[in-house]
Amino acid sequence: MSKLLRLICCLALFCAAACGRLDPPEADGRLVVAVRETPAFFQQREGATASGFEHDLIAAFADSLGLKVKFIKATDAYELNDLALAGRVHIAASMPLGNGALQFSMPIRTVNQWIVGHDDVLGPQRLGDLAGRTVEVIAGSPLADTLRGLDEKSRPQVVEVSGVSEMELLARVAENKAELTAVHDIHLDLGVNFHPELSPLLQLPGKLEIGWAFGGEGAAELRAKADAFIAAARADGTLARIHDRYFGHIKRIDAAGIEKFLDDTRSKLPVWRRHFQSAQDLTGIDWRLLAALAYQESHWNPLATSPTGVRGMMMLTEDTADYLRVKNRLDAQESIRAGARYLAQLVEQIPDSAKHPDRLWLALSAYNLGMGHFRGARAIAKRMKRDPDVWYEMKQVLPQLARPEIYARLKSGAARGGEAVIMVENIRTYYDILSRFEPAYVSPYPAQSALSQRLGPN
């Protein structure tokens, strides 16, 4: 569609919808927000609550205004833009700044733009190498404008694809169904976790500033409130904490480690899957999280033994095994069920003030450290003016447990808190991968629903 034709269509839509523009959000107590579904910023699995960076940030903004949120899913960036222009939504989220017909918030994030290919495909290494190549992008993406704005000698053939996410474009390249794609670095970093054969080939010139676009009545007033909220969220750490919730664990495992995990998922996991699902029946904890924990602990080796004496699939200490009445730590089924029970008990011991998913990450760190060291870390966090209920805050504190001037004050003594941080972040990555490639398991036993609710959606 030519830019002129698109402009004509937008004007027609704008005029047709003018009488149906939304009232200001305060009029009916809700904020109407258009989002495009993407694993990086917003997703809603069937039967589960919505999540994602934009979801959490928008929800926090609405809460600051005393409003509820209604999310409307847009099929592509074009529809996001059209909904905002027509005043059919109060906010269009994750929009590139710069469309003169819309009002925008201050930037929420700044991203780099990348050309991505398969690691067995040569180039491009310079902008000039793009000439004559085919690059797929999301329909309406600013990356299309970036590529079409290149010098004629560097300009590729740009194919805009509708109805797909960036993850699907990256998967097409990984599966050799497409030659090249262009995405920004957040989607690239996530995509490499699922497809280690992807290779970032060339960084495109310039950066993209991403923010919120405003339409409807009272857009200027709402934009001013959003700017104040974003500035405060950046100053008080809210932005950093939400970013860490969704992106803090990526890029910690290299491509070789991801490839090995995917290979082991195909070759080893089928043997143990039913045992992890049985442990979910017992505890209400997503079997894929339990499998991720076991992989971090033993690489799914039921005979694993460490120099410190922890053993088995879930690497239980002798004391923990005795407490859980485990007869044989090297029996995989017994180890998995005991490890799941132990993690469930740790979750219950985390104060109710810690919410999902922080509650789970904190419990996993206690699985590594022991609850005594974990409680000591919480005390240290309070003295350091850190929030002990937030994983982003605690992972700054835990490495301090190895410093003499810190652990000297603790009854539990020194601990390798940095190792606990690495463990939790790796488990988060493995869990993300398993959640993408392995189906959820619905337990026929409702008895553990209370714990499942405390853990949040699987």
C-alpha positions in Angstrom: 0.0 0.0 0.0 1.5 3.4 -1.0 2.0 6.0 1.7 -0.6 8.3 -0.1 -3.2 5.6 -0.2 -2.5 4.7 3.4 -2.9 8.4 4.4 -6.2 8.6 2.6 -7.4 5.5 4.4 -6.3 6.9 7.7 -8.1 10.2 7.1 -11.3 8.3 6.1 -11.1 6.2 9.3 -10.4 9.3 11.3 -13.5 11.1 9.9 -15.7 8.1 10.2 -14.8 7.5 13.8 -14.8 11.2 14.9 -18.2 11.0 16.5 -17.2 7.8 18.2 -14.0 9.0 19.9 -13.5 8.0 23.5 -14.2 10.3 26.3 -11.4 10.9 28.7 -10.6 7.9 30.9 -11.9 9.5 34.0 -15.4 9.6 32.5 -16.0 5.9 32.8 -13.2 4.9 35.1 -11.1 2.9 32.6 -8.0 3.4 30.5 -8.4 1.9 27.0 -5.0 0.8 25.6 -4.1 -0.7 22.3 -1.2 -3.3 22.3 0.3 -5.6 19.8 0.9 -9.1 21.2 4.6 -10.0 21.3 6.5 -12.1 23.8 8.7 -9.1 24.7 5.9 -6.6 25.7 2.5 -8.2 25.9 1.1 -11.7 25.8 -2.0 -13.5 27.0 -2.1 -17.3 26.9 -5.5 -18.9 26.7 -6.9 -19.3 30.2 -4.2 -17.2 31.8 -3.8 -13.6 32.9 -2.0 -11.2 30.6 1.7 -10.4 31.3 4.6 -8.6 29.8 6.6 -5.4 30.2 4.0 -3.1 28.7 1.1 -4.8 30.5 2.8 -4.3 33.9 3.8 -0.7 33.2 0.4 0.3 31.8 -1.3 -1.4 34.8 0.9 0.5 37.2 0.1 3.8 35.4 -3.6 3.1 35.5 -3.4 2.2 39.2 -1.7 5.5 39.8 -4.7 7.2 38.3 -7.2 5.1 40.1 -8.4 3.5 36.8 -9.0 0.0 35.5 -7.4 -1.0 32.1 -9.0 -2.4 29.0 -6.5 -3.8 26.6 -7.3 -4.0 22.8 -5.0 -6.2 20.7 -3.9 -4.7 17.4 -2.9 -7.0 14.6 0.1 -4.9 13.5 1.8 -1.6 13.9 -0.5 0.0 11.3 -3.5 -0.8 13.3 -1.9 0.5 16.5 -1.4 3.8 14.7 -4.9 3.9 13.2 -6.5 3.2 16.6 -4.7 6.1 18.1 -5.3 8.5 15.2 -9.1 7.7 15.3 -9.3 8.3 19.0 -10.6 4.7 19.6 -8.0 4.2 22.4 -6.5 6.5 25.0 -3.0 5.0 24.5 -1.3 3.0 21.8 1.6 1.2 23.6 5.1 0.5 22.2 5.0 3.0 19.5 8.1 4.6 17.9 8.2 8.3 18.6 8.0 10.7 15.7 4.6 10.5 14.0 3.6 14.2 13.8 -0.1 13.5 13.8 0.0 11.9 17.3 1.1 13.1 20.7 3.8 11.0 22.4 5.1 10.4 25.9 8.7 10.8 26.7 10.8 7.8 25.6 10.3 4.7 27.8 13.2 2.8 26.2 15.7 3.2 23.4 16.6 0.2 21.2 19.1 -0.7 18.5 18.1 -2.2 15.2 19.6 -5.4 13.8 19.7 -7.4 10.6 19.6 -11.1 11.7 20.4 -14.2 9.7 21.1 -17.9 10.1 24.6 -18.6 11.4 25.5 -20.6 8.3 24.6 -17.8 5.9 27.3 -15.4 4.8 26.9 -11.7 5.6 25.9 -9.0 5.2 28.8 -7.3 7.0 28.3 -3.8 5.6 25.3 -1.7 4.7 26.3 -2.0 1.0 26.0 -5.8 1.3 22.2 -5.4 1.8 21.6 -4.4 -1.8 19.6 -7.1 -3.6 18.9 -9.1 -0.3 15.4 -9.7 1.0 14.7 -8.6 4.6 11.4 -9.5 6.3 10.0 -7.1 8.9 6.8 -6.8 10.9 4.1 -4.9 8.9 4.2 -1.2 9.9 7.4 -1.6 11.8 9.7 1.5 11.8 12.4 -0.9 10.7 10.8 -0.9 7.3 11.3 2.9 7.1 14.9 2.5 8.3 15.7 0.0 5.6 13.8 1.9 2.8 15.6 5.1 3.9 19.0 3.7 3.2 21.1 4.9 0.3 20.0 3.3 -3.0 23.2 1.3 -3.2 22.5 -0.3 0.2 18.7 -0.7 0.0 17.4 -4.2 0.3 14.0 -5.6 -0.8 11.8 -5.1 2.2 8.9 -7.5 2.8 6.4 -6.5 5.4 4.7 -9.5 7.0 1.3 -9.1 8.7 -0.2 -11.2 11.5 3.0 -12.5 13.0 5.3 -11.6 15.9 9.0 -10.9 15.9 9.6 -14.3 17.4 7.9 -15.9 14.4 10.0 -13.9 12.0 13.1 -15.0 13.9 11.9 -18.6 13.8 11.5 -18.4 10.0 15.2 -17.3 9.7 16.3 -20.0 12.1 14.4 -22.7 10.1 15.9 -21.3 6.8 12.4 -20.3 5.6 13.5 -16.7 5.3 16.9 -15.2 4.4 17.1 -12.2 6.7 14.9 -10.3 9.2 15.2 -7.0 11.0 14.3 -6.7 14.6 15.4 -4.5 17.6 17.8 -5.8 20.2 15.2 -6.9 22.9 13.5 -9.3 20.5 16.9 -10.4 19.2 18.1 -11.3 22.7 15.0 -13.2 23.4 15.0 -15.0 20.1 18.6 -16.3 20.5 17.5 -18.0 23.7 15.0 -20.1 21.6 17.1 -20.4 18.4 20.8 -20.4 19.1 21.5 -20.7 15.4 20.4 -17.1 14.9 23.2 -14.6 14.2 23.1 -10.8 14.6 24.8 -9.8 11.4 24.6 -6.0 11.1 23.5 -3.1 13.3 21.5 -0.6 11.4 22.2 3.1 11.7 20.3 5.1 14.3 18.3 4.1 17.4 14.6 3.9 18.0 12.9 5.6 20.8 9.8 3.8 22.0 7.0 5.3 24.0 3.2 5.7 24.2 1.0 7.5 21.7 -2.2 9.2 22.7 -5.6 9.7 21.0 -9.1 10.6 22.0 -10.4 13.5 24.1 -8.0 14.9 26.7 -4.9 13.4 25.0 -2.7 16.3 26.0 -3.7 16.1 29.6 -3.2 12.3 29.7 0.2 12.6 28.0 1.3 15.1 30.7 0.2 12.6 33.4 2.0 9.8 31.6 5.2 11.8 31.4 5.1 12.5 35.1 4.5 8.8 35.8 7.3 7.6 33.5 9.8 10.1 35.1 8.8 9.0 38.6 9.0 5.3 37.6 12.5 5.8 36.2 13.6 7.7 39.4 12.1 5.3 42.0 13.3 2.1 40.1 9.9 0.9 39.0 11.0 0.8 35.3 14.2 -1.1 36.2 12.3 -3.6 38.3 9.7 -4.3 35.5 12.5 -4.5 32.9 14.3 -7.0 35.1 11.2 -9.1 35.6 11.0 -9.8 31.9 14.5 -9.3 30.5 16.9 -9.4 33.5 17.8 -13.1 32.9 18.4 -13.1 29.2 21.9 -13.2 27.6 23.3 -15.1 30.7 23.7 -18.4 28.9 25.7 -18.4 25.7 24.6 -19.9 22.4 26.5 -23.2 23.0 24.7 -23.6 26.4 21.3 -23.0 24.9 22.0 -25.4 22.0 23.1 -28.1 24.5 19.9 -27.5 26.6 17.7 -27.8 23.5 19.5 -31.1 22.5 19.0 -32.4 26.1 15.4 -31.4 26.0 14.9 -33.6 22.9 17.0 -36.6 24.1 16.8 -36.7 27.9 13.6 -34.9 29.0 11.1 -37.4 27.5 12.5 -40.0 30.0 11.8 -37.8 33.0 8.7 -35.7 31.9 6.1 -37.9 33.7 8.1 -37.6 36.9 8.1 -33.8 36.7 4.4 -33.9 35.9 3.7 -36.2 38.9 5.6 -33.7 41.1 3.3 -30.9 39.7 0.4 -33.1 40.9 1.9 -33.2 44.3 2.8 -29.5 44.7 1.0 -27.4 42.1 4.3 -26.1 40.7 4.5 -26.0 36.9 6.4 -29.2 35.8 8.5 -27.1 33.4 9.8 -25.0 36.3 10.7 -28.1 38.2 12.4 -29.5 35.1 14.3 -26.2 34.7 15.5 -26.4 38.3 16.6 -30.0 37.8 18.5 -29.1 34.7 20.3 -26.3 36.5 21.1 -28.6 39.3 22.2 -31.8 37.6 21.6 -31.5 33.8 19.0 -34.2 34.3 21.6 -36.7 35.6 20.0 -38.8 38.4 23.5 -39.9 39.5 25.0 -36.4 39.8 27.2 -35.8 42.8 29.1 -32.6 43.8 32.3 -32.3 45.8 30.2 -30.8 48.6 28.1 -34.0 48.9 24.8 -32.9 47.3 23.5 -35.7 45.1 20.8 -36.7 42.6 18.6 -35.2 40.0 17.6 -32.3 42.3 21.0 -32.2 44.1 19.7 -32.5 47.6 22.0 -32.2 50.7 22.0 -35.1 53.1 20.3 -33.0 55.8 17.5 -31.9 53.4 17.0 -35.5 52.2 16.8 -36.7 55.8 14.3 -34.0 56.6 12.2 -35.0 53.5 12.6 -38.7 54.4 14.3 -39.5 51.2 15.6 -43.1 51.2 17.7 -42.9 48.1 18.9 -39.5 46.7 20.0 -41.3 43.4 16.4 -42.5 42.7 15.2 -39.9 40.1 11.5 -40.2 40.9 12.1 -39.8 44.7 14.6 -36.9 44.1 12.2 -35.0 41.9 9.3 -35.4 44.2 11.4 -34.4 47.2 12.9 -31.4 45.5 9.5 -30.2 44.4 8.1 -30.6 48.0 11.1 -28.7 49.3 10.6 -25.8 46.9 6.9 -25.7 47.7 7.8 -25.4 51.4 10.2 -22.6 50.7 7.6 -20.7 48.7 5.2 -20.9 51.7 8.0 -19.6 54.0 8.5 -16.5 51.8 6.5 -13.6 53.4 3.1 -12.8 51.8 4.4 -9.4 51.0 6.4 -10.9 48.1 4.2 -11.3 45.0 4.4 -13.5 42.0 6.8 -14.0 40.2 9.3 -12.5 42.7 8.0 -15.0 45.3 9.1 -17.9 43.1 12.6 -16.5 42.3 13.2 -15.7 45.9 12.2 -19.3 46.9 14.6 -20.7 44.3 17.5 -18.6 45.7 16.6 -20.1 49.2 16.7 -23.6 47.6 20.4 -22.9 46.8 21.4 -21.0 49.9 19.2 -22.5 52.6 16.5 -20.6 54.4 18.9 -19.4 57.2 21.2 -17.6 54.7 18.2 -16.3 52.8 16.7 -14.8 56.0 20.1 -13.2 56.7 20.1 -11.8 53.2 16.7 -10.2 53.8 18.0 -8.6 57.0 21.0 -7.2 55.1 18.6 -5.9 52.3 16.6 -4.0 54.9 19.8 -2.4 56.3 20.8 -1.5 52.7 17.4 0.1 52.1 16.6 -2.5 49.5 13.2 -4.2 49.2 13.6 -7.8 50.3 10.4 -8.8 48.6 11.6 -7.9 45.1 14.0 -10.2 43.2 15.6 -7.3 41.3 16.6 -5.8 44.7 17.7 -9.1 46.3 19.9 -10.1 43.5 21.9 -7.0 44.2 22.2 -8.0 47.9 22.9 -11.8 47.7 26.5 -11.5 46.4 27.2 -9.4 49.5 26.9 -12.5 51.7 30.5 -13.4 50.6 32.0 -10.2 52.1 33.6 -10.6 55.6 32.2 -7.3 56.9 28.7 -8.5 55.9 28.6 -12.1 56.9 30.3 -11.4 60.2 27.0 -9.9 61.4 25.0 -13.0 60.3 24.3 -16.0 62.6 24.3 -18.2 59.4 27.8 -17.0 58.4 29.2 -16.6 54.9 27.4 -17.8 51.7 28.1 -17.8 48.0 25.1 -15.6 47.2 26.4 -14.7 43.7 26.0 -18.4 42.8 22.4 -18.3 43.9 21.8 -15.3 41.6 23.3 -17.1 38.6 21.3 -20.3 39.5 18.0 -18.4 39.6 18.7 -16.4 36.4 19.6 -19.6 34.5 16.5 -21.4 35.7 14.4 -18.4 34.5 16.0 -18.9 31.0 15.5 -22.6 30.9 11.9 -22.2 32.1 11.2 -19.6 29.4 12.5 -22.1 26.8 10.5 -25.0 28.1 7.3 -22.8 28.4 7.7 -22.0 24.7 8.4 -25.5 23.4 6.7 -27.8 25.9 2.9 -27.8 26.6 1.5 -27.0 30.0 0.2 -30.0 32.0 -3.2 -29.7 33.6 -3.2 -31.8 36.8 -6.4 -33.9 37.4 -5.9 -33.2 41.2 -7.3 -29.9 42.4 -5.9 -30.3 45.9 -2.9 -28.1 45.1 -4.9 -25.2 43.6 -4.2 -23.0 46.7 -0.5 -23.2 46.2 -0.8 -22.8 42.4 -2.7 -19.5 43.1 0.0 -18.3 45.4 2.6 -19.0 42.7 0.7 -17.2 40.1 -0.2 -18.4 36.5 1.9 -21.2 35.1 
